Every structure is written in structure tokens, then in C-alpha cells.
Amino acid sequence: MSKRRTWVCLFVIVYSILLSSSWNLLQSILSWYQQQSQIASSSGWPAIYASVLLGAVFGVMSMAAALAVAVPATVVIWITVVVLLAFFGKPRRVLVVEGRKITREILGFVIKILLKEGNAVAAVCAVLGYFALVRRNADVD
């Protein structure tokens, strides 16, 4: 199996585990929406609230799944850089200082990417969820 397939399989497995474990939360959001839409059928606010909650749940889940893939890849990159610095004859004290700097830089970069990707997934899921909930509510009426 290639490296890309391995990372994709790891991402899908972690995402499916997270989805199955948060299934009750998703069901409770949808049942809340159904109750609220029956009470206030003319208002679109319950659909907005439910879609934002669904988007947030899926955004957090995708960030957690991406983190499961990013951690091993980040460790491999960090080890590679530290080993290359050691091969270039850096003293141990300098190597420790450089390793700490590299760790800070890599973690900052990974956190920025995770937040950006999570926000994008949350926004897309919120918009799609809103239209799906409004369409579903219109079909019921």
C-alpha cells in the first residue's frame, strides 16, 4: 500500500470512529431542530442554529481526524530535520536549541493549517446543512 493510501485510510478510519461516537450528538441536534421547526414554522432561525451546530461538530471532527494524520507526519519531519542537523556536525547544545526552535515552528504551522481546514469544513457543512434542513422542512409542509 502506498503512503498516500495509508494516510487516507488512517484519516477515514479516525473520521468514521469520531462520527460513530458523536452520532448521539448529531441526532439530538436534529431532534431539537424538528421540535423547534414544529413550534415556530414561519421562522428560519432554528435551521440556522442547527446548521451552525452541525457545521461546528463536523469541523471539530475533521480537525481531530486531520490531527491523527498530522502527528505521525510531523514527528517524521522533525526527526529528519534533527538528524540532518546532527550529520552536519552541530554540537549537542546547539542541536537541542535548534530542535526546540524547529518544534515551535512545526507546531505553529500545523495548528494554523488545522484551524484553517477545520473552519473551511465547518463553513461548508453549515451552509449545506442549512439548505438541507430548509428543503427538508419545505418538503414536510
Residue pairs with C-beta under 8 A, 6 or more apart in sequence:
1 9
7 69
7 73
10 68
10 69
11 65
11 66
11 68
11 69
14 64
14 65
14 68
14 69
15 61
15 62
15 65
18 61
18 64
18 65
19 61
22 57
22 61
25 57
26 54
26 57
29 50
29 53
29 54
29 57
30 50
32 46
32 50
33 46
33 47
33 49
33 50
33 133
36 46
36 49
36 50
37 46
37 47
37 133
37 137
40 46
41 137
41 141
44 134
47 130
47 133
47 134
47 137
48 130
50 129
50 133
51 125
51 126
51 127
51 129
51 130
51 133
52 126
54 125
54 126
54 129
55 121
55 122
55 123
55 124
55 125
55 126
55 127
55 129
56 122
56 126
58 121
58 122
58 125
59 118
59 119
59 121
59 122
59 123
59 125
60 118
60 122
62 117
62 118
62 121
63 114
63 115
63 117
63 118
63 121
66 113
66 114
66 117
66 118
67 114
70 110
70 113
70 114
74 106
74 107
74 110
77 106
78 99
78 102
78 103
78 106
81 102
82 95
82 98
82 99
82 102
85 95
85 98
85 99
86 95
90 98
